[in-house]
Amino acid sequence: EAEEVACLHAGANDFVAKPVTRASLVARIETQLRLRALNTALRAQNDELAQWRAAQMADLEAAQRVQRAILPGPGMLGGWSISAHYTPLIQVGGDIYGVEMRSTGAIVWLADATGHGVAAALCTTLVAILFQRAARATGDPLEVLTRVNAGLFAIFRGTSMMSAVCARISPGGRLRLAGAGHPPLLVRRGDGRVESFASHGTLLGLSEEFSSEMESTHLEAGDHALLFTDGLFSARRPDGERRAMGEVPPAFAEHADANFLVTTLCGSGAFDDDVTVLLLQREGG
């Protein structure tokens, strides 16, 4: 027994003690042949899995390039500056946003679709097209959401839903807002006060009918408006507990910066959702 244990510890696959019978030797050989066959099959499956993984990564990278291409960059829009922070959970995510310029300002929208990965990227590309068409057809945020809901429901018949918010900003500082099951718009005044404007509507794509209510406010020079998805406050703290929506306004009051908010609310814990933050600042005097 000691010699058998020493052999196996030294790396042997099996041990046969003398005297050796033919039946015992054949059984040991057949066992090794079965193990070799299983090992060969496992190697083949691992190679197939690696090929599938490489193809999936290539698809994700292609989807990432498409999704990044349709996201607008930061810039000035007739008296407003817009900055954004976008962090998908993987290469691509279910968050999407856009800006549509109009002669009297701009339409800014943000949507959070269900799911992640390539399927989510395809859905968000469709959503971007629906929002773009709606924003070009009307300057009313509520009508934009109504049109997007109609298009989304016509395609998915209630199997794919999203929260969304749409705002119209004017050079004079007026902001009109409509939401669909989305976190509220937060406005940080120049003295640090934070005001909240609720999202009243149901999720887009949930049903053929859509209803919501408009909110309106005016931003002075130096005021900031914050649009964000729920990934901003759903990250887990180091102790494992999730953050809450109530933690966003104090962080926003402390500093009106998109990257600061993400670092403060998501940087010290694990997150399992896409995170998108849009910050609108009223410029001028």
Buried (B, 14 or more C-beta within 10 A) or exposed (E): EEEEEEBEEEEEEEEBEEEEEEEEEEEBEEEEEEEEEEEEEEEEEEEEEEEEEEEEEEBBEBBBEBBEEBBBEEEEBBBBBBBBBBBBBBBBBBBBBBBBEBEEBBBBBBBBBBBBBBBBBBBBBBBBBBBBBBBEEBBBBBBBBBBBBBBBBEEEEEEBBBBBBBBBBBBEBBBBBBBBBBBBBBBBBEEEEBBBBEBBBBBBBBBEEBEBEBBEBEBEEBBBBBBBBBBBBBBBEEEEEEBEBEBBBEBBBBEBBBEBBBBBBBEEBEBEBBBBBBBBBBBEE
